[in-house]
Amino acid sequence: DTMIAASILWFALASLFLSTQSAAFTCPQRSRPITTTLHAAKKQKKRASGGGGGFGGSTKSPPSVTPASADIQSLEKQWDNFASITDLEIFPPGDPEDEDYRHFIVADVFVRIGPEDSDSNPGTGWFRTGKLVAADGIDINIAFALQRGLILWTAAAMWPQLSSKGQAAAKLMQVGFMPPSMNMADESEPALDEEESEEVQIPQRVAIKDDVSLKNIGFRPDFNPKGFTYKRRERSAMKTKKSALDEIMDVND
């Protein structure tokens, strides 16, 4: 019992330490591919649609969605969205059959200065930048398309190795992703090595549907960009998780 209590205490302290750099994520119990679980996504979309126009329904097409802007206010909103959708989990908890189940997909996000042409080498390696989420059946590629500018702007603020290359290199910046993991970067982390880089995928170009909302996607950096401190919703989530750990410690005492 003493060893179990000590292990739990160590985990709690480690989680609180990570929260000073970036919020900790609950460790997944199993790995899953970064593709939409079609059954869960369809059930979620069916529940959200409510089955037809009905009273007060509109037959007009919604306006085209505007991509997230590349500024602090937009980063705050999308960071809030990420925390609200995921509750700091990297896989959706619960049973897809439950009424309150919400399906989402998380991806680890990377940015680099790409090659000038097909015969050139990339300007930099891939730098781990953050995590992105797409919820309620939204294609992960659409979530990247709508937040690409914000991600690149954030990455340039996080990594001098990218911003120091100048305006010409900025036009060559690329976004990539991997399946979600517990890994998070800090300011001292180097770019991925050549072997790791082979695992990075480039988002596909897809048509963006008019019914997509920025509220159903989100992005959060692995650490605060220089001069930026914003963790309002994440602090609240971490407080809740700490309380749960305190309850476990009380039981073991």
GIGIGI-V278129 format. One record per residue. N is the residue number from 1. SS is DSSP state (hx for helix, st for strand, lp for the rest). PSI is psi as a letter, one per 30 degrees, with the letter a starting at -180 (none if undefined). Layout:
<<N:SS:PSI> <N:SS:PSI>>
//
This chain:
<<1:lp:e> <2:hx:e> <3:hx:e> <4:hx:e> <5:hx:e> <6:hx:e> <7:hx:e> <8:hx:e> <9:hx:e> <10:hx:e> <11:hx:e> <12:hx:e> <13:hx:e> <14:hx:e> <15:hx:e> <16:hx:e> <17:hx:e> <18:hx:e> <19:hx:f> <20:lp:f> <21:lp:e> <22:lp:l> <23:lp:k> <24:lp:l> <25:lp:k> <26:st:k> <27:lp:k> <28:lp:k> <29:lp:f> <30:lp:l> <31:lp:l> <32:lp:l> <33:lp:l> <34:lp:h> <35:lp:l> <36:lp:k> <37:lp:j> <38:hx:e> <39:hx:e> <40:hx:e> <41:hx:e> <42:hx:e> <43:hx:e> <44:hx:e> <45:hx:e> <46:hx:e> <47:hx:e> <48:hx:e> <49:hx:e> <50:lp:f> <51:lp:i> <52:lp:l> <53:lp:e> <54:lp:a> <55:lp:k> <56:lp:f> <57:lp:l> <58:lp:k> <59:lp:f> <60:lp:k> <61:lp:k> <62:lp:l> <63:lp:l> <64:lp:k> <65:lp:k> <66:lp:k> <67:lp:l> <68:lp:k> <69:lp:l> <70:lp:i> <71:lp:l> <72:hx:e> <73:hx:e> <74:hx:e> <75:hx:e> <76:hx:e> <77:hx:e> <78:hx:e> <79:hx:e> <80:hx:e> <81:hx:e> <82:hx:e> <83:hx:e> <84:hx:e> <85:hx:e> <86:hx:f> <87:lp:h> <88:lp:g> <89:st:l> <90:lp:f> <91:st:k> <92:lp:k> <93:lp:l> <94:lp:a> <95:lp:k> <96:lp:f> <97:lp:f> <98:lp:k> <99:lp:e> <100:lp:g> <101:lp:k> <102:lp:k> <103:lp:k> <104:st:l> <105:st:k> <106:st:k> <107:st:k> <108:st:k> <109:st:k> <110:st:l> <111:st:k> <112:st:l> <113:st:j> <114:lp:l> <115:lp:l> <116:lp:e> <117:lp:a> <118:lp:f> <119:lp:f> <120:lp:l> <121:lp:l> <122:lp:k> <123:lp:e> <124:lp:l> <125:lp:l> <126:lp:k> <127:st:k> <128:st:k> <129:st:e> <130:st:a> <131:st:k> <132:st:l> <133:st:k> <134:st:k> <135:st:l> <136:lp:h> <137:lp:g> <138:lp:k> <139:lp:k> <140:hx:e> <141:hx:e> <142:hx:e> <143:hx:e> <144:hx:e> <145:hx:e> <146:hx:f> <147:hx:g> <148:hx:e> <149:hx:e> <150:hx:e> <151:hx:e> <152:hx:e> <153:hx:e> <154:hx:e> <155:hx:e> <156:hx:e> <157:hx:f> <158:hx:e> <159:lp:j> <160:hx:f> <161:hx:f> <162:hx:e> <163:hx:f> <164:lp:f> <165:lp:f> <166:lp:l> <167:hx:e> <168:hx:e> <169:hx:f> <170:hx:e> <171:lp:f> <172:lp:g> <173:st:k> <174:st:k> <175:st:k> <176:st:l> <177:st:l> <178:st:l> <179:st:l> <180:lp:k> <181:lp:l> <182:lp:f> <183:lp:k> <184:lp:k> <185:lp:l> <186:lp:l> <187:lp:f> <188:lp:f> <189:lp:k> <190:lp:l> <191:lp:l> <192:lp:k> <193:lp:l> <194:hx:e> <195:hx:e> <196:hx:e> <197:hx:f> <198:lp:f> <199:lp:f> <200:lp:k> <201:st:k> <202:st:k> <203:lp:k> <204:lp:l> <205:lp:k> <206:lp:l> <207:lp:k> <208:lp:k> <209:lp:l> <210:lp:f> <211:lp:g> <212:lp:k> <213:lp:k> <214:hx:f> <215:hx:f> <216:hx:g> <217:st:l> <218:st:l> <219:st:k> <220:st:k> <221:st:l> <222:lp:f> <223:lp:l> <224:lp:k> <225:lp:l> <226:lp:k> <227:lp:g> <228:lp:k> <229:lp:j> <230:lp:j> <231:lp:h> <232:hx:e> <233:hx:e> <234:hx:e> <235:hx:e> <236:hx:e> <237:hx:e> <238:hx:e> <239:hx:e> <240:hx:e> <241:hx:e> <242:hx:e> <243:hx:e> <244:hx:e> <245:hx:e> <246:hx:e> <247:hx:e> <248:hx:e> <249:hx:e> <250:hx:e> <251:hx:e> <252:hx:f> <253:lp:none>>
//
